[in-house]
Amino acid sequence: MGEMANTTTEKAPKRSWLKGLKSEFKKIVWPDRDTLTKQSVAVVAITVILGIVIYVLDYVINLGISTIM
C-alpha cells in the first residue's frame, strides 16, 4: 500500500511504441495524385449509382405496396 510507481518503466513502453509507430509510418506508400483522383471519382460514381438504384427499388416497392393496399 502506498507504493509509488516506477516512472522509468512506465515511459519505456511509450517510447518504444512511438518508435514503432514512426517506423511503420515510414513504410506507408501514399498514392500519387493521378491514382488518388481516379479512385475518388470511382467512389463518388459508385455511391451515386447505388443511391439511384436504392431510390428506384424503394419507389417500386412503395408503388407495389400502395397498389396492394
C-alpha atoms as one frame of an Amber mdcrd trajectory, in Angstrom:
protein
   0.000   0.000   0.000   1.161   3.473  -0.716   3.934   2.311  -3.051   4.964
   4.754  -5.719   5.089   3.561  -9.309   8.434   3.412 -11.036   8.266   6.180
 -13.645  11.211   4.898 -15.684   9.484   1.623 -16.537   6.267   3.400 -17.488
   7.967   5.678 -20.029   9.993   2.969 -21.781   6.998   1.211 -23.404   5.621
   4.543 -24.595   8.906   5.433 -26.253   9.241   2.053 -27.929   5.617   2.274
 -29.071   6.262   5.696 -30.592   9.438   4.417 -32.261   7.476   1.513 -33.720
   4.739   3.845 -34.883   7.267   6.134 -36.551   8.927   3.220 -38.347   5.540
   1.935 -39.546   4.640   5.364 -40.929   7.853   5.319 -42.951   6.653   2.115
 -44.654   3.423   3.688 -45.943   3.308   4.195 -49.709   0.974   7.071 -50.466
  -0.797   7.106 -53.850   0.154   9.669 -56.433  -2.233  12.425 -57.476  -3.487
  10.600 -60.604  -4.320   7.393 -58.731  -5.999   9.310 -55.920  -8.142  11.241
 -58.406  -9.208   8.090 -60.276 -10.107   6.259 -57.083 -12.011   9.233 -55.689
 -14.026   9.576 -58.904 -14.785   5.845 -58.817 -16.016   6.047 -55.214 -18.252
   9.044 -55.922 -19.651   7.458 -59.107 -20.436   4.147 -57.402 -22.054   5.992
 -54.494 -24.302   7.961 -56.854 -25.206   4.825 -58.848 -26.071   2.869 -55.701
 -28.129   5.803 -54.432 -30.127   5.798 -57.662 -30.626   2.011 -57.516 -31.845
   2.221 -53.919 -34.192   5.081 -54.827 -35.677   3.130 -57.755 -36.112  -0.017
 -55.654 -37.770   1.997 -52.893 -40.094   3.641 -55.392 -41.087   0.314 -56.982
 -41.660  -1.378 -53.619 -43.653   1.608 -52.389 -45.732   1.582 -55.580 -46.369
  -2.160 -55.206 -47.420  -1.836 -51.572 -49.752   1.083 -52.324 -51.313  -0.940
 -55.170 -51.940  -3.895 -52.846 -53.431  -1.684 -50.150
